Amino acid sequence: MPDEQELVLNKQAALELCDDEELFLEIVVAYLEDTIEHSRQLLFALEAGDAHEVEERAHAIKGASANICAGPVREAALQLERAGRNKDLSQTPQLYKVFKKEFQRLLEYLKSLPLPS
């Protein structure tokens, strides 16, 4: 589980990967577009009890979050991905609660950035 004190995003590490703040901000825009939809689909999959779809959507969120160095969301998505892969959704209500909280914190932070139109 993500640590409550962990930064929502390691911007310094993300900028080192991108080499350019403008590029980073463009990646954030794409991240927002993609992961908001993946998170919706993840919730639908959880509600339907579709372990394979939970795994797929969580995997996509995990990878995208790693790309922008958003550790807490990446970790929360990893836990959901594992549950889906293991076809054991018994813990997913709690796992999703953690994911949702961390994702919301991240969205609030990202939306405060000077994103390109």
RARA-V817396 format. One record per helix or strand. SS is the DSSP state (H for helix, E for strand). FROM is the first residue (numbers start at 0). LEN is the number of residues. Records with the same first field share a line. If there is no record, write none. Layout:
SS=FROM-LEN ; FROM-LEN
This chain:
H=10-8 ; 20-28 ; 50-17 ; 70-15 ; 91-20
